[in-house]
């Protein structure tokens, strides 16, 4: 069973990984443009500067858990011999549609919107 401290550490590392991926995908942004939020603070997990918002008009929440097994199973079902990028559309009762894809593919989509 995870302690609260280890859960927060896991979340913090997850936020830092996403921050680093964004900085790598968008080299025009500087470390001060994309920051990991302090744990326990309400709001977005990745804080973007006004300059970064011009490039990435996103509100980013990061979830890092032990088990997202079902989502990975859904993504694996969408794989077709590696020819195409798998994407899963999800919708809960009375909720909006969501799209699930690999993070690297999402970064490429963001780059294309320039």
C-alpha positions as a Markdown table, in Angstrom:
| # | Residue | x | y | z |
|---|---|---|---|---|
| 1 | Unk | 0.0 | 0.0 | 0.0 |
| 2 | Unk | 1.4 | 3.4 | -1.0 |
| 3 | Unk | 1.9 | 6.1 | 1.5 |
| 4 | Unk | 0.7 | 9.6 | 0.9 |
| 5 | Unk | 4.3 | 10.7 | 0.6 |
| 6 | Unk | 5.2 | 8.1 | -2.0 |
| 7 | Unk | 2.0 | 8.9 | -3.9 |
| 8 | Unk | 2.9 | 12.6 | -4.0 |
| 9 | Unk | 6.5 | 11.7 | -5.1 |
| 10 | Unk | 5.1 | 9.6 | -7.9 |
| 11 | Unk | 2.8 | 12.4 | -9.0 |
| 12 | Unk | 5.6 | 15.0 | -8.8 |
| 13 | Unk | 7.9 | 12.8 | -11.0 |
| 14 | Unk | 5.0 | 12.3 | -13.5 |
| 15 | Unk | 4.5 | 16.1 | -13.8 |
| 16 | Unk | 8.3 | 16.6 | -14.3 |
| 17 | Unk | 8.3 | 13.9 | -17.0 |
| 18 | Unk | 5.4 | 15.7 | -18.9 |
| 19 | Unk | 7.1 | 19.0 | -18.4 |
| 20 | Unk | 10.4 | 17.6 | -19.9 |
| 21 | Unk | 8.5 | 16.1 | -22.9 |
| 22 | Unk | 6.9 | 19.4 | -23.7 |
| 23 | Unk | 10.2 | 21.3 | -23.4 |
| 24 | Unk | 11.9 | 18.7 | -25.7 |
| 25 | Unk | 9.0 | 18.8 | -28.2 |
| 26 | Unk | 9.0 | 22.6 | -28.3 |
| 27 | Unk | 12.6 | 23.8 | -28.1 |
| 28 | Unk | 11.5 | 27.4 | -28.6 |
| 29 | Unk | 10.2 | 27.3 | -25.0 |
| 30 | Unk | 12.4 | 27.8 | -22.0 |
| 31 | Unk | 12.3 | 26.0 | -18.6 |
| 32 | Unk | 10.6 | 29.1 | -17.2 |
| 33 | Unk | 7.8 | 28.8 | -19.7 |
| 34 | Unk | 6.8 | 25.3 | -18.7 |
| 35 | Unk | 6.8 | 24.4 | -15.0 |
| 36 | Unk | 5.6 | 21.6 | -12.8 |
| 37 | Unk | 3.1 | 22.8 | -10.2 |
| 38 | Unk | 3.8 | 22.4 | -6.5 |
| 39 | Unk | 2.1 | 19.3 | -5.2 |
| 40 | Unk | -1.1 | 20.0 | -3.3 |
| 41 | Unk | -1.9 | 23.3 | -5.1 |
| 42 | Unk | -5.3 | 23.4 | -6.8 |
| 43 | Unk | -5.4 | 24.0 | -10.6 |
| 44 | Unk | -3.3 | 22.8 | -13.5 |
| 45 | Unk | -0.5 | 20.4 | -12.9 |
| 46 | Unk | 1.7 | 22.0 | -15.6 |
| 47 | Unk | 1.9 | 25.8 | -15.4 |
| 48 | Unk | 2.5 | 27.6 | -18.7 |
| 49 | Unk | 3.7 | 31.1 | -19.2 |
| 50 | Unk | 1.8 | 33.5 | -21.5 |
| 51 | Unk | 4.5 | 32.8 | -24.1 |
| 52 | Unk | 3.9 | 29.0 | -23.8 |
| 53 | Unk | 0.1 | 29.5 | -23.9 |
| 54 | Unk | 0.6 | 31.0 | -27.4 |
| 55 | Unk | 2.3 | 27.8 | -28.5 |
| 56 | Unk | 0.2 | 25.4 | -26.4 |
| 57 | Unk | -3.3 | 26.7 | -25.6 |
| 58 | Unk | -3.8 | 23.8 | -23.2 |
| 59 | Unk | -4.8 | 23.2 | -19.6 |
| 60 | Unk | -2.7 | 20.2 | -18.5 |
| 61 | Unk | -3.6 | 17.7 | -15.7 |
| 62 | Unk | -1.3 | 14.8 | -15.0 |
| 63 | Unk | -2.4 | 11.5 | -13.5 |
| 64 | Unk | 0.0 | 8.8 | -12.6 |
| 65 | Unk | -1.4 | 5.7 | -11.0 |
| 66 | Unk | -0.5 | 2.1 | -10.5 |
| 67 | Unk | -3.4 | 0.8 | -12.6 |
| 68 | Unk | -4.7 | 2.1 | -15.9 |
| 69 | Unk | -4.8 | -1.4 | -17.2 |
| 70 | Unk | -8.2 | -1.0 | -19.0 |
| 71 | Unk | -7.0 | 2.0 | -20.9 |
| 72 | Unk | -3.9 | 0.3 | -22.1 |
| 73 | Unk | -6.0 | -2.7 | -23.1 |
| 74 | Unk | -8.2 | -0.4 | -25.2 |
| 75 | Unk | -5.2 | 1.2 | -26.8 |
| 76 | Unk | -3.7 | -2.3 | -27.6 |
| 77 | Unk | -7.0 | -3.3 | -29.2 |
| 78 | Unk | -6.6 | -0.3 | -31.6 |
| 79 | Unk | -3.2 | -1.4 | -32.8 |
| 80 | Unk | -3.2 | -2.8 | -36.4 |
| 81 | Unk | 0.2 | -4.4 | -37.1 |
| 82 | Unk | 2.0 | -1.1 | -36.3 |
| 83 | Unk | 0.8 | 0.5 | -39.6 |
| 84 | Unk | -1.4 | 3.1 | -38.0 |
| 85 | Unk | -1.3 | 5.2 | -34.8 |
| 86 | Unk | -3.8 | 3.8 | -32.3 |
| 87 | Unk | -6.4 | 6.2 | -30.9 |
| 88 | Unk | -9.2 | 5.3 | -28.5 |
| 89 | Unk | -12.4 | 7.4 | -28.1 |
| 90 | Unk | -13.9 | 7.2 | -24.6 |
| 91 | Unk | -17.1 | 8.6 | -23.3 |
| 92 | Unk | -18.7 | 8.1 | -19.8 |
| 93 | Unk | -22.4 | 8.5 | -19.2 |
| 94 | Unk | -23.5 | 12.1 | -19.7 |
| 95 | Unk | -19.8 | 13.1 | -20.3 |
| 96 | Unk | -17.9 | 14.5 | -23.3 |
| 97 | Unk | -15.9 | 12.3 | -25.7 |
| 98 | Unk | -12.2 | 12.0 | -24.9 |
| 99 | Unk | -9.4 | 10.8 | -27.1 |
| 100 | Unk | -6.6 | 8.6 | -25.8 |
| 101 | Unk | -3.4 | 8.3 | -27.8 |
| 102 | Unk | 0.3 | 7.9 | -27.1 |
| 103 | Unk | 2.0 | 11.0 | -25.8 |
| 104 | Unk | 4.6 | 11.1 | -28.6 |
| 105 | Unk | 1.8 | 11.1 | -31.2 |
| 106 | Unk | 0.0 | 13.9 | -29.3 |
| 107 | Unk | 3.2 | 16.0 | -29.2 |
| 108 | Unk | 3.5 | 15.6 | -33.0 |
| 109 | Unk | -0.1 | 16.7 | -33.4 |
| 110 | Unk | 0.6 | 19.8 | -31.3 |
| 111 | Unk | 3.6 | 20.6 | -33.5 |
| 112 | Unk | 1.5 | 20.4 | -36.6 |
| 113 | Unk | -1.0 | 23.0 | -35.4 |
| 114 | Unk | 1.7 | 25.7 | -35.8 |
